[in-house]
Amino acid sequence: METIILTTTVFVQDKLYIFQNNPQERINTYLTSINKWLNNTDFNILIVDNSGYTFPEFEENEHFQIISFKENEIPEANYLLQNKSKGASELFAINYAFNNCKFKEKSKYIIKITGRYFIPNLKEYLALNNFDVICQNGMNRCELVGCKKIHFNKLFNISLQQNDGSYCNHIEFLYNERINTFDKILICKQLEIEPTQQGGINQICTYL
């Protein structure tokens, strides 16, 4: 069974590259996406919000869980206090969600998708492919990235250290470097989505 981790930040922090910063606008965007994931798929769906929003609009069930925390109140996240990288915070949130996930043991694949996006027909597409890691078309983007659970700690390691020992806050570069160490890499075709406002820039996204 695949577990989809939907990453969300309702109350934006002091990070670089933020366009949509109105909390209600962000909530509305997330609610649209989450409803589609819940009503149109049978994935395990795990929402993680690192700004404390609990999504009271939904009720959990055996295939749906909400994990909410405030990054600046978690001692393990103290290393992020002066870090303006959204990617660094996202890596921490993914790990926090994975480690507190109630269906962790039943998951074969862990796929992180930015919470504002819904991908129709993802289940059918995944069923046609065997892979160790998955990324979207154009590896300079990271709205969709995932792996077999056994590879989680390698792909989603919270370290920002590259193979050459230098540090990098550009999460796309880190994912790219890590993904290229695997043999079975699924680079997706362009996956069409409904037009959705991006969070970081003033642009409408129509595919991942």
Secondary structure, 3 states (H helix, E strand, C coil): CEEEEEEECCCCCCCCCCCCCCHHHHHHHHHHHHHHHHHHCCCEEEEEECECCCCCCCCCECCEEEEECEHHHCHHHHHHCCCCCHHHHHHHHHHHHHHCCCCCCCCCEEEEEECCCCCCCHHHHHHCCCCCEEECCCCCCCCEEEEEHHHHHHHCCCCCECCCCCECCCHHHHHHHHHCCCCCEEECCCCEEEEEECCCCCCEEEEC
